[in-house]
Amino acid sequence: MANIEEKYQALLKDLQELAVYLHGRGDKTLALSQQFSANAQKDPGNRDFDLNQSRMLDYQHHIWHEIGNKVDQLLKLYERQ
């Protein structure tokens, strides 16, 4: 059975992996946002839809990174202890 220190280290490792995942999702969402934005310039027939998708995905991009940054802050706080 794992002791407290082993559990604590495992939790920190999981938080690090979560932060990487969240930032990765943010980056992927930004790439999709940029694709919709570029498509809006190419296809005027779907311009409104593409621009709305781009705005929504850009918002999500910021949210993913904001959550990831919060996890990073927690990691820094608890790694110092």
FILO-406664 format. One record per residue (C-alpha): residue number from 1; residue in three letters; x, y, z. Coordinates in nm, 2 decimals, always signed. Example, Ala and Ser with C-alpha at 12.3 -4.5 7.8 and 13.67 -1.06 7.14 Angstrom:
# FILO-406664
1; ALA; +1.23; -0.45; +0.78
2; SER; +1.37; -0.11; +0.71
This chain:
# FILO-406664
1; MET; +0.00; +0.00; +0.00
2; ALA; +0.13; +0.35; -0.09
3; ASN; +0.22; +0.58; +0.18
4; ILE; +0.11; +0.95; +0.20
5; GLU; +0.43; +1.08; +0.02
6; GLU; +0.38; +0.83; -0.27
7; LYS; +0.02; +0.93; -0.31
8; TYR; +0.11; +1.30; -0.30
9; GLN; +0.38; +1.25; -0.57
10; ALA; +0.13; +1.05; -0.78
11; LEU; -0.12; +1.33; -0.75
12; LEU; +0.13; +1.59; -0.86
13; LYS; +0.23; +1.38; -1.16
14; ASP; -0.14; +1.35; -1.25
15; LEU; -0.19; +1.72; -1.22
16; GLN; +0.11; +1.78; -1.45
17; GLU; -0.04; +1.55; -1.71
18; LEU; -0.37; +1.73; -1.67
19; ALA; -0.21; +2.07; -1.73
20; VAL; -0.04; +1.93; -2.05
21; TYR; -0.37; +1.79; -2.17
22; LEU; -0.56; +2.12; -2.10
23; HIS; -0.30; +2.33; -2.28
24; GLY; -0.30; +2.08; -2.57
25; ARG; -0.67; +2.11; -2.60
26; GLY; -0.64; +2.48; -2.61
27; ASP; -0.39; +2.47; -2.89
28; LYS; -0.60; +2.23; -3.09
29; THR; -0.91; +2.44; -3.04
30; LEU; -0.72; +2.75; -3.16
31; ALA; -0.61; +2.57; -3.47
32; LEU; -0.97; +2.48; -3.55
33; SER; -1.07; +2.84; -3.49
34; GLN; -0.82; +2.96; -3.74
35; GLN; -0.94; +2.70; -3.99
36; PHE; -1.29; +2.83; -3.97
37; SER; -1.17; +3.19; -3.99
38; ALA; -0.97; +3.11; -4.30
39; ASN; -1.27; +2.93; -4.45
40; ALA; -1.49; +3.23; -4.39
41; GLN; -1.26; +3.43; -4.62
42; LYS; -1.28; +3.16; -4.89
43; ASP; -1.65; +3.07; -4.89
44; PRO; -1.89; +3.37; -4.86
45; GLY; -2.19; +3.14; -4.86
46; ASN; -2.10; +3.00; -4.52
47; ARG; -1.92; +3.31; -4.39
48; ASP; -2.16; +3.38; -4.10
49; PHE; -2.15; +3.02; -3.98
50; ASP; -1.77; +3.00; -4.01
51; LEU; -1.72; +3.32; -3.82
52; ASN; -1.95; +3.21; -3.54
53; GLN; -1.77; +2.88; -3.52
54; SER; -1.43; +3.06; -3.51
55; ARG; -1.55; +3.29; -3.23
56; MET; -1.69; +3.00; -3.03
57; LEU; -1.37; +2.80; -3.07
58; ASP; -1.15; +3.10; -2.99
59; TYR; -1.34; +3.15; -2.67
60; GLN; -1.30; +2.78; -2.58
61; HIS; -0.93; +2.81; -2.66
62; HIS; -0.90; +3.08; -2.39
63; ILE; -1.10; +2.87; -2.14
64; TRP; -0.89; +2.56; -2.19
65; HIS; -0.57; +2.76; -2.13
66; GLU; -0.72; +2.95; -1.83
67; ILE; -0.80; +2.62; -1.66
68; GLY; -0.46; +2.48; -1.75
69; ASN; -0.30; +2.79; -1.60
70; LYS; -0.49; +2.74; -1.28
71; VAL; -0.36; +2.38; -1.26
72; ASP; -0.01; +2.51; -1.33
73; GLN; -0.05; +2.76; -1.04
74; LEU; -0.16; +2.47; -0.81
75; LEU; +0.14; +2.27; -0.91
76; LYS; +0.38; +2.55; -0.84
77; LEU; +0.22; +2.61; -0.50
78; TYR; +0.24; +2.24; -0.39
79; GLU; +0.58; +2.16; -0.55
80; ARG; +0.73; +2.43; -0.32
81; GLN; +0.61; +2.26; -0.01
